[in-house]
Amino acid sequence: MKYQTVYFEKPGPENTNDTLKLVQEWANMLNIQHIVIATTTGKTGIQALKLLKSHHVIIVTHSTGFAQENEQELSPEFKDQIESMGSTILTCPHAFGGIGRAVRLKYKTYELDDIVASTLRLLGQGSKVAVEIALMAADSGLIQTDKDIIAVGGTNHGADTALVIKPSNVGRFFDLRIRGFLCKPWDF
């Protein structure tokens, strides 16, 4: 097999359209049906749904309270639009957050999930996000762990990273396989 990874010069939302076009191309080429997309406000989710109409797209948001207590960052307008387009929205605790984040914030120390997340960030923030949302979607029962998916993450806003992943549940984290990189930022 010969596949080429696309490297963006810099991370950021300016790479979103190119990332999503690569996702569409690879999903068709590899016959991948499930695509998991990270979105904060919903803007990236809407862009993905408009392009990836023939695939099952799962939109993953930040957990409620991620940025501020009781606040959901997904725009109500985008939420309605995503749902009207027939997509599933997943909002749940982050695979590399949850109780470990609470310990870090209260006791000013790091937990194992922080170390795993920081290790994945060696490949870029979008790579960490892509792995994390794959775990979250598997734990929520929205994807199967025996079929490859494409997971899309970004650096702060937009999408700049896409991975082909054989997902796992969080409790079986070490069974997850990153099969390949469709794209990622070179400088991050």
N, C-alpha and C positions, 0 to 999 in steps of 0.2 A: 504494500500500500504506500502511496506517496501523496501526502497532503502538505499544504503549505500554510504556515501560520503567518498572519498579517500583524505587523508591529506598527502601532501608532507612535509618532514621535513623542507626543505628550498625552497625558491622561485628560479626560474631561468630556463634557457633553457634546462637543463638536464632533466626536467620533460615533455618536449614537446611530445615525442613519447607516453609516458604513458597517457598524457592528451588526445591526439588524439584517442588513442585506446578506452578510456572511452567514448569519444564523439561518436564514431562509435557504441559502444555497447548500449549506452543509446538511441541514435537516432533510432536504429533498434527496441529496446524494446518499446519505446514510440511512434513509428511511426512518428517521427519528420522528416520533409523533408528539412527544411531550417536551415543551419548552417552558422553563421556569425563569421568570423575569423579575428582578428586583426593581422596586420603584418606591420613592418616598412620597412625592405629592400625587403621583399618578400619571404625570406627563409621559414618562418613558413607557409606562404600561400601555397607554393609548397609542403611542407610535408603534409599538410592537404589534398590537392587535390589528391595526390597519394593514400592516404588511404581512403578517403571518396567519392569514385567514384559514388556511387549510390545515392548521396544526392545533393541537390542544395546548393553549397558553394559560399558564397559571401565574397570576400576578401576586408577588410577595411584598408586603408592606413592612415598614418598621412596626414593632409592637407598640401598642398604645402606652403612652408614658415614657417612650424612649427618649425624647428630647425634653419633655416637660410633663409633669404629673397630670394624668387624665387627658392628655392631648393626643389626638390621632393626626398625624401629618398628612395622611391621604386626603386630598381635597374632596369634599362632598360632591362637587360637580363631576370630577374625574371618576369618583366611585360609581356614581349613577351611570356614567357613560360606559365604564368598563363592564358593569353588570348588564347593561342593555346590549352590549356586544357579545354577551354569552360567555364571558370568561369567569373563572373562579378567582376570588380574592382570598389570599391566605394572610391572616394577621394572627400571630402567635409569638410566644417568647423566642428570642433568638437562640439558635443552637449554641453559639459561643457567648452567651450572655446570661440572662435569667438570674438565678441565685448567685452565681459567681460574680456578676456585676454588682449585686447588692453587697457582697462581702468586700469587694474592692472599694466601693464608695464609702462604706461605713468604717472599715478597718484599715484602709489605705495599704492594702496588700494585694497581691495578684494570685489568682486561682488558676487551676490547670486550663480552663477554657480560654483565659486571657493569653496563656503561653501558646496554645494551639493557634489561636487567632493571629497572634504576632508572628508566629512561624510561617503561616500561610501568607501573611503580608509581605514576606520576602519575595513573593512572586507578584506582588501588587495588591492594592486594596480590592480591586475588582475580582481577583482570584479568590481571596478570602470570602468575599460576599457570595460568589457563585457556589463555592463548596457549602457554605452555611445555608443558603436557601434550598439547595438540593436536599440536605439533611432535614430541614424543616418541612419540606413538601413530602418527603418519605414518612416522617413521623406523623404527619397529618393524614396519611393514607391517600394523598392526591396523586402520587406516582408509585410505581412498583420498583422494587430494588433489583429486579432481574432484567430490566430493560434500560438501555442507555437513554439519556436525556441530554438536552443542551441547557446549561444554566448561564444566565447573563447577569453580570454585575457591573458596577462602575466605581469611579473614584469621586466621591462627593455627590455629583449630579450626573444624570445621563448614563449611557452604557458605553464602556470601552473595553470590556473583557467578556469573552464567551468561551466556555469549556464544554467538551463532550465528557460526560461523567456517567459512570455506573454508580448510581446512588446507593446509600445505605441508610439505616436508621441511626440516630445519634448513639444509641447503645451499642451499635456495631460499627462505630466510626472507622475503624481500621480495615473494614471490608470495602469502603468507598474507593473507587479508582478514578483518577483523572486520566481519561483516555487520550485527550488531546486538547491543544489550545487552538481555537479558531483565530482569536486575536487578543491582543493585550497591549498596553502601553510599553514602549521601550524605556522611556525615562519616567520614573515615578517616585 
